[in-house]
């Protein structure tokens, strides 16, 4: 960013206004991206997760058991997978926490709980 600003100043001093305009556009783009990233970071900072890493659980709809092994503050899968999984039809859509789950067999879960 500093280099862009220095080059912008040099372009203005040299009266190369076409280059100055390009550099200013690039600076504006980087500043907008930085602002958007900061806003996203604030949103993600305030995400409330219902589950925690390592927690065992059962899916409400699909009734499989598993262990939470990762989580995202929002849906991070590709748009084609999002469409095929009907993510946008969920009550809160893709703007909610999503969990990566390691599926386990019920018999393995019962064994694990018995040796706790």
C-alpha positions in Angstrom: 0.0 0.0 0.0 2.8 2.4 0.9 4.6 1.6 -2.4 1.3 2.4 -4.3 1.0 5.7 -2.5 4.6 6.6 -3.3 4.1 5.7 -6.9 0.9 7.7 -7.0 2.7 10.8 -5.7 5.5 10.3 -8.3 2.9 9.9 -11.1 1.1 13.1 -10.1 4.4 15.0 -9.9 5.4 13.7 -13.3 1.9 14.8 -14.5 1.2 11.2 -15.6 -2.5 11.4 -14.7 -3.5 8.2 -16.5 -1.1 6.2 -14.3 -2.1 8.2 -11.3 -5.8 7.2 -11.9 -4.9 3.5 -12.2 -2.9 3.6 -9.0 -5.7 5.4 -7.2 -8.2 2.8 -8.4 -5.9 0.1 -7.1 -5.5 1.8 -3.8 -9.3 2.2 -3.5 -9.9 -1.4 -4.3 -7.4 -2.6 -1.7 -8.9 -0.2 0.9 -12.4 -1.6 0.2 -11.2 -5.2 0.5 -9.5 -4.4 3.7 -12.6 -2.8 5.1 -14.7 -5.8 4.0 -12.2 -8.2 5.7 -12.4 -6.2 8.9 -16.2 -6.2 8.9 -16.2 -10.0 8.3 -13.7 -10.5 11.1 -16.0 -8.6 13.5 -19.0 -10.7 12.5 -17.0 -14.0 12.9 -15.7 -12.8 16.3 -19.3 -12.7 17.6 -20.5 -16.1 16.3 -22.0 -18.2 19.0 -21.4 -21.9 18.5 -23.9 -24.4 19.9 -21.4 -27.2 20.0 -17.7 -27.4 20.7 -14.8 -29.4 19.2 -14.7 -33.0 20.3 -18.3 -33.0 21.4 -20.4 -36.1 20.6 -23.8 -35.6 19.2 -26.6 -36.8 17.0 -28.0 -34.9 14.0 -31.5 -33.6 14.6 -32.8 -34.4 11.1 -30.6 -37.2 9.7 -30.1 -39.0 13.0 -26.5 -40.0 12.5 -24.0 -39.8 15.4 -20.7 -38.1 15.3 -18.0 -36.0 16.8 -17.5 -32.3 16.0 -14.1 -32.1 14.4 -14.3 -28.6 12.9 -16.6 -25.6 12.5 -17.1 -22.6 10.3 -18.9 -19.4 11.2 -20.9 -19.5 7.9 -21.3 -22.1 5.2 -18.0 -22.3 3.3 -18.9 -24.9 0.6 -19.0 -24.2 -3.1 -22.3 -22.7 -4.5 -23.0 -25.9 -6.4 -22.7 -28.0 -3.2 -24.7 -25.4 -1.3 -27.5 -25.7 -3.9 -27.5 -29.5 -3.9 -27.6 -29.6 -0.1 -30.5 -27.0 -0.1 -28.5 -24.8 2.4 -30.4 -21.7 1.4 -33.7 -23.4 2.3 -32.6 -23.7 5.9 -34.3 -21.3 8.4 -31.1 -19.2 8.7 -29.7 -20.1 5.3 -25.9 -20.1 4.9 -25.3 -17.3 7.5 -25.0 -19.6 10.6 -22.4 -21.8 12.0 -21.7 -25.1 10.1 -19.9 -28.1 11.7 -17.6 -30.7 10.3 -18.6 -34.0 11.8 -16.7 -37.3 12.0 -19.4 -39.9 11.6 -19.3 -42.8 14.0 -21.3 -46.0 14.4 -23.7 -46.1 17.2 -22.1 -49.3 18.6 -18.8 -47.5 18.7 -20.4 -44.5 20.5 -21.9 -46.8 23.2 -18.6 -48.6 23.7 -16.8 -45.3 24.1 -19.4 -44.0 26.6 -19.2 -47.2 28.6 -15.4 -46.9 29.1 -15.5 -43.1 30.0 
